[in-house]
Amino acid sequence: HPLMDFNDLSSKLNLTATNQTCVDNGSLQSLLAVFYTVIFTLGLVGNLLALWVFFYIDSKKNSVRVFLINVAFADLLLVVCLPFRILYHSRGNVWTMGPTLCKVVGSLFYMNMYISVALLGLISHRLRSTKWSTVLCAVIWIVAFAVILAFLVSKNPAQCFHYKQLHDAKWKAYINISVLVFFWLVFVSLMVSYGKIALKLLRTSQEKPNLPNASRYARTSRKSFFILFLFIVCFVPYHMVRVFYIITQITDTSCFWQDVANKANEVALLLSALNSCLDPVMFFLLSSSVRKEVLRLVGNVFCAQDLAGGSGSSSTAEQDGKTSRMDRGQANVSFTSHLKERTDTEFSQAVM
């Protein structure tokens, strides 16, 4: 009926106008641009360094190394998306690069976040088979790209990265809800897994306090708890906010709560992106090859600074400095050898 069509069109226009006036998109734009720039810089350097170590320094293969390499690739793809968000926020939350690129950047951002969630969850279960680890990683990437294709073939958005009502596209809300369920299942399994580790360590320390290498195993397991720390800091806040955010998208919600949901979502999304900076710290803790290479690079930097600052003005001072540098070089070699021996001994039996 023409009158009904007119009423439907009028309600849709009113809803769109309400969305644009309800949500204040400009209050956080400067802070978001600055923080995303920091995350981009640190995440890019950290993950490139990790991949360089994995492929060119340490060639041995195990299931954890397979997962860590895939986490680094996922982080790198997420980090590559950040300059677009930085440009978007620095221009006053205005997207000027077309709707297709908007969908590609947004989809890749979320895809790589959930690939990291899945891979970190698998690391906690300690798969022994390198073959099965590789197969699982391939399945995760294939499923992720399939979901992304569903979003890419959908209708182009009127705005990019903006809060949107989903009254007429509830299928998107249902996909978001299914992703939420997936995350909480992974998180619960992670809590159960590390709860078992904690109980086993506690029981072992009480029943066999004099067990050889018990302290070494305890230290290694405590380092693996960093994965749980990543989930709690980076991912849990976002998925708690996301529940409220989706509800405001598919129900009639006041302007005040729409704005609250939008701002909370932006801050929580920033925390989730922080994961790309913290994952290299996890590589440092769980991979002895990454740890040794980072320590070697840091040692070289400080050694070069000592050599540059140790030059004297007189020939006697130069001779003394040369002797001193030789002593420091011998000490540095001794320290590096001791560090390597200690690291190899500490992590040769590590679960991770």
Phi and psi in degrees as a GROMACS rama.xvg file:
@    title "Ramachandran Plot"
@    xaxis  label "Phi"
@    yaxis  label "Psi"
@TYPE xy
-58.1751  -37.9729  PRO-2
-66.8875  -39.4759  LEU-3
-65.8275  -42.318  MET-4
-60.9992  -41.0431  ASP-5
-63.3  -41.1233  PHE-6
-65.3595  -40.6505  ASN-7
-63.407  -44.3557  ASP-8
-63.4172  -40.0404  LEU-9
-64.5439  -41.1838  SER-10
-66.5726  -37.3416  SER-11
-66.6018  -42.0032  LYS-12
-64.2636  -40.1333  LEU-13
-64.3912  -38.9913  ASN-14
-64.9442  -42.4113  LEU-15
-64.0183  -43.4188  THR-16
-64.059  -37.5903  ALA-17
-64.4874  -42.254  THR-18
-60.1455  -40.6125  ASN-19
-71.2889  -30.517  GLN-20
-92.1848  -23.1271  THR-21
-72.9657  -40.8984  CYS-22
-97.7203  126.134  VAL-23
-90.4806  101.487  ASP-24
-86.7916  -6.62476  ASN-25
-100.597  -11.1646  GLY-26
-70.6377  -26.624  SER-27
-108.804  1.63347  LEU-28
-61.6595  -41.2138  GLN-29
-67.58  -45.4504  SER-30
-63.0784  -42.0601  LEU-31
-63.459  -40.6668  LEU-32
-62.4205  -42.7833  ALA-33
-65.993  -49.1009  VAL-34
-67.2907  -38.1537  PHE-35
-65.811  -32.0199  TYR-36
-65.2605  -43.5102  THR-37
-63.1093  -45.6178  VAL-38
-62.6412  -40.5914  ILE-39
-60.3999  -47.273  PHE-40
-63.9354  -52.2189  THR-41
-66.9759  -41.474  LEU-42
-65.8382  -39.2806  GLY-43
-63.8745  -49.0913  LEU-44
-64.828  -47.2896  VAL-45
-63.2043  -44.3706  GLY-46
-76.1386  -33.8098  ASN-47
-64.7179  -40.4566  LEU-48
-63.1594  -43.3578  LEU-49
-62.4706  -45.4096  ALA-50
-65.1092  -36.6633  LEU-51
-61.4944  -42.8949  TRP-52
-65.9524  -45.7876  VAL-53
-61.2754  -37.3665  PHE-54
-95.9047  -29.6525  PHE-55
-114.47  -18.1842  TYR-56
-104.519  -47.4774  ILE-57
-119.894  112.4  ASP-58
-101.324  -1.61376  SER-59
-69.8865  147.459  LYS-60
-114.018  137.395  LYS-61
-153.383  170.117  ASN-62
-63.0459  -40.9743  SER-63
-65.0603  -39.9705  VAL-64
-62.3857  -38.4558  ARG-65
-60.3228  -45.8525  VAL-66
-65.2011  -42.0509  PHE-67
-64.2123  -38.9865  LEU-68
-62.3537  -43.3838  ILE-69
-68.2144  -35.2747  ASN-70
-63.0131  -42.349  VAL-71
-63.7429  -39.8502  ALA-72
-65.1974  -43.2454  PHE-73
-61.6305  -43.0075  ALA-74
-62.2967  -39.8579  ASP-75
-65.1313  -40.6794  LEU-76
-66.4709  -38.2904  LEU-77
-64.5314  -42.5089  LEU-78
-63.241  -35.8985  VAL-79
-63.0411  -27.9398  VAL-80
-75.0972  -20.8847  CYS-81
-65.7489  -36.7123  LEU-82
-57.1643  -31.6646  PRO-83
-68.0818  -40.1257  PHE-84
-68.4253  -38.037  ARG-85
-61.1279  -44.8408  ILE-86
-64.0191  -40.6292  LEU-87
-61.2839  -48.1901  TYR-88
-70.9361  -36.3604  HIS-89
-70.247  -19.3198  SER-90
-95.63  18.9311  ARG-91
80.5594  34.0545  GLY-92
59.4192  42.6138  ASN-93
-120.107  124.773  VAL-94
-96.7036  126.047  TRP-95
-121.217  12.7705  THR-96
-110.92  18.9665  MET-97
91.7256  150.985  GLY-98
-68.884  -32.1769  PRO-99
-65.7825  -47.7312  THR-100
-64.507  -32.8886  LEU-101
-59.4093  -46.3476  CYS-102
-67.0797  -39.1083  LYS-103
-63.4117  -48.2973  VAL-104
-64.3042  -46.9847  VAL-105
-63.237  -41.4233  GLY-106
-66.7201  -43.3567  SER-107
-62.9566  -38.6685  LEU-108
-58.3455  -52.3027  PHE-109
-71.9169  -35.845  TYR-110
-59.0131  -47.5108  MET-111
-72.1369  -27.8348  ASN-112
-63.6375  -44.4163  MET-113
-79.2464  -24.3248  TYR-114
-63.8482  -42.7343  ILE-115
-62.0305  -41.2619  SER-116
-58.9649  -47.8359  VAL-117
-64.1692  -43.8248  ALA-118
-67.9615  -41.4464  LEU-119
-64.571  -35.1251  LEU-120
-64.8986  -38.8746  GLY-121
-69.7899  -34.788  LEU-122
-58.5604  -37.9757  ILE-123
-67.1718  -18.316  SER-124
-92.4193  -2.87831  HIS-125
55.5927  58.8231  ARG-126
-69.4117  137.742  LEU-127
-91.7936  -25.4794  ARG-128
-86.6379  121.285  SER-129
-66.3341  -35.6887  THR-130
-62.2163  -48.0705  LYS-131
-68.104  -32.8916  TRP-132
-62.7184  -42.2555  SER-133
-64.9841  -41.965  THR-134
-63.2288  -44.6386  VAL-135
-62.0723  -41.5292  LEU-136
-62.0325  -41.6646  CYS-137
-63.3939  -42.0885  ALA-138
-62.7528  -42.0574  VAL-139
-61.394  -45.0199  ILE-140
-65.6738  -39.9451  TRP-141
-64.8759  -46.2612  ILE-142
-62.5093  -41.5977  VAL-143
-62.0683  -44.7065  ALA-144
-67.9222  -32.5629  PHE-145
-64.8613  -42.0943  ALA-146
-65.7449  -39.1039  VAL-147
-62.9527  -38.7768  ILE-148
-61.2198  -35.2198  LEU-149
-62.0738  -36.696  ALA-150
-75.7066  -34.86  PHE-151
-68.6857  -30.4017  LEU-152
-87.4903  -2.9064  VAL-153
-76.2433  174.568  SER-154
-62.945  139.357  LYS-155
-64.3056  138.037  ASN-156
-73.7725  150.271  PRO-157
-71.9457  -31.503  ALA-158
-133.618  157.415  GLN-159
-109.219  132.217  CYS-160
63.0888  16.8768  PHE-161
-96.0335  156.757  HIS-162
-61.7604  133.023  TYR-163
-131.87  139.98  LYS-164
-78.8946  141.806  GLN-165
-118.365  30.6802  LEU-166
-60.816  -34.9755  HIS-167
-100.482  4.52362  ASP-168
-142.531  55.4111  ALA-169
-67.4844  -17.5351  LYS-170
-62.2169  -33.049  TRP-171
-65.7258  -39.6236  LYS-172
-64.1676  -38.9082  ALA-173
-66.3563  -37.4068  TYR-174
-64.4631  -42.6786  ILE-175
-62.179  -37.8845  ASN-176
-66.7261  -41.2998  ILE-177
-63.5529  -36.0068  SER-178
-66.8327  -38.2431  VAL-179
-60.4117  -45.1911  LEU-180
-60.2827  -42.9451  VAL-181
-57.7811  -46.6799  PHE-182
-61.2326  -47.9422  PHE-183
-66.6202  -30.2247  TRP-184
-65.3332  -43.9708  LEU-185
-62.4866  -43.1712  VAL-186
-65.6142  -41.2303  PHE-187
-64.0165  -43.1176  VAL-188
-63.1139  -34.6138  SER-189
-65.9552  -44.2097  LEU-190
-61.7492  -42.5218  MET-191
-63.9011  -43.813  VAL-192
-62.0789  -48.45  SER-193
-75.4806  -24.4094  TYR-194
-64.1473  -40.5453  GLY-195
-64.8228  -40.3458  LYS-196
-62.0342  -45.519  ILE-197
-62.5802  -42.9901  ALA-198
-64.9586  -40.7978  LEU-199
-64.5437  -42.2509  LYS-200
-64.1976  -42.4235  LEU-201
-64.0078  -44.328  LEU-202
-64.4121  -41.9256  ARG-203
-65.6385  -41.3944  THR-204
-66.6692  -29.7666  SER-205
-81.2845  -39.9116  GLN-206
-82.7524  -34.3507  GLU-207
-133.481  70.2729  LYS-208
-66.5523  -22.8466  PRO-209
-100.429  16.3124  ASN-210
-64.5666  129.214  LEU-211
-60.2847  140.083  PRO-212
67.3702  10.0552  ASN-213
-62.3831  -41.898  ALA-214
-66.2266  -33.6159  SER-215
-66.6317  -44.8259  ARG-216
-63.9573  -37.9761  TYR-217
-64.3821  -42.0692  ALA-218
-63.6005  -42.1587  ARG-219
-63.6249  -42.7241  THR-220
-66.8751  -37.2179  SER-221
-63.9326  -35.9899  ARG-222
-65.3446  -35.9626  LYS-223
-67.3671  -19.0221  SER-224
-67.5296  -10.0485  PHE-225
-61.5636  -28.8717  PHE-226
-62.299  -43.4221  ILE-227
-63.5668  -38.1843  LEU-228
-60.7794  -41.9917  PHE-229
-58.8489  -45.4758  LEU-230
-61.6054  -45.8699  PHE-231
-67.0532  -39.923  ILE-232
-80.0184  -43.7309  VAL-233
-94.3534  -41.161  CYS-234
-103.9  -35.4621  PHE-235
-62.1501  -46.1159  VAL-236
-57.7806  -42.1639  PRO-237
-63.2454  -42.2933  TYR-238
-80.1287  -17.9102  HIS-239
-74.0231  -44.9235  MET-240
-65.4003  -34.6046  VAL-241
-62.1218  -33.108  ARG-242
-59.9348  -50.4517  VAL-243
-64.2233  -38.982  PHE-244
-62.0708  -45.8382  TYR-245
-66.7544  -37.6762  ILE-246
-60.5952  -41.1054  ILE-247
-68.7761  -23.5105  THR-248
-76.6707  -30.7367  GLN-249
-110.184  0.169895  ILE-250
-124.441  164.66  THR-251
-76.9331  107.574  ASP-252
-122.459  145.779  THR-253
-66.9086  159.597  SER-254
-58.125  -39.7181  CYS-255
-58.8487  -47.3526  PHE-256
-74.9421  -28.5798  TRP-257
-63.3851  -42.572  GLN-258
-67.0591  -40.3711  ASP-259
-61.5147  -45.4895  VAL-260
-61.6683  -40.8245  ALA-261
-64.5502  -47.5178  ASN-262
-66.3539  -42.3829  LYS-263
-63.2859  -37.621  ALA-264
-66.0222  -40.3047  ASN-265
-64.2645  -43.6691  GLU-266
-67.0649  -43.2264  VAL-267
-66.4449  -35.3605  ALA-268
-65.3293  -36.1663  LEU-269
-62.2421  -40.9378  LEU-270
-64.2004  -37.7771  LEU-271
-66.3705  -35.407  SER-272
-68.9358  -26.5301  ALA-273
-59.7402  -21.9091  LEU-274
-56.3715  -33.4186  ASN-275
-67.2063  -20.5889  SER-276
-87.1165  -33.311  CYS-277
-83.3758  -24.0313  LEU-278
-59.3249  -40.85  ASP-279
-58.8112  -30.7539  PRO-280
-64.7939  -39.8824  VAL-281
-62.5778  -41.5084  MET-282
-58.9018  -40.8043  PHE-283
-61.7455  -40.1112  PHE-284
-76.4041  -37.9542  LEU-285
-96.5966  -15.9783  LEU-286
-117.111  116.269  SER-287
-65.9701  -32.6912  SER-288
-66.7554  -42.2705  SER-289
-64.2096  -43.0065  VAL-290
-61.921  -46.6268  ARG-291
-66.4524  -38.0267  LYS-292
-68.0039  -41.0696  GLU-293
-63.5904  -44.7429  VAL-294
-62.8964  -36.7719  LEU-295
-65.3543  -44.437  ARG-296
-63.4072  -42.7943  LEU-297
-63.5629  -41.4054  VAL-298
-61.9953  -39.2858  GLY-299
-64.6983  -39.0891  ASN-300
-62.352  -48.9625  VAL-301
-67.4177  -34.43  PHE-302
-66.2668  -40.1056  CYS-303
-65.3205  -37.5636  ALA-304
-66.1593  -39.4882  GLN-305
-63.8658  -41.5378  ASP-306
-66.139  -39.2305  LEU-307
-67.9217  -35.1304  ALA-308
-89.0428  -4.96239  GLY-309
-94.9381  0.151766  GLY-310
-75.5383  132.203  SER-311
-102.798  172.146  GLY-312
-88.8712  -26.8149  SER-313
-103.562  160.663  SER-314
-64.9284  -34.6178  SER-315
-65.3296  -41.6718  THR-316
-65.8207  -36.7488  ALA-317
-63.7645  -41.9701  GLU-318
-64.1647  -43.6963  GLN-319
-62.9434  -40.865  ASP-320
-64.5139  -38.2707  GLY-321
-64.0871  -43.7133  LYS-322
-62.4386  -42.7153  THR-323
-63.6877  -40.736  SER-324
-65.5044  -36.9684  ARG-325
-62.673  -40.6484  MET-326
-64.4679  -41.8874  ASP-327
-66.4067  -36.3919  ARG-328
-63.4897  -42.6532  GLY-329
-64.1075  -39.762  GLN-330
-65.4532  -38.266  ALA-331
-66.7067  -39.6807  ASN-332
-62.9588  -44.2592  VAL-333
-61.1601  -42.9675  SER-334
-63.8243  -43.7543  PHE-335
-62.7204  -41.689  THR-336
-63.9899  -42.7745  SER-337
-63.4771  -40.5161  HIS-338
-65.1415  -42.0298  LEU-339
-63.8027  -45.1273  LYS-340
-62.3307  -42.4905  GLU-341
-66.1049  -41.5075  ARG-342
-65.893  -44.6493  THR-343
-62.4979  -39.7165  ASP-344
-68.2811  -39.8509  THR-345
-69.3477  -34.5146  GLU-346
-113.158  9.22604  PHE-347
-67.6326  -29.0149  SER-348
-108.149  13.7426  GLN-349
-65.4529  142.544  ALA-350
-64.5741  -40.4787  VAL-351
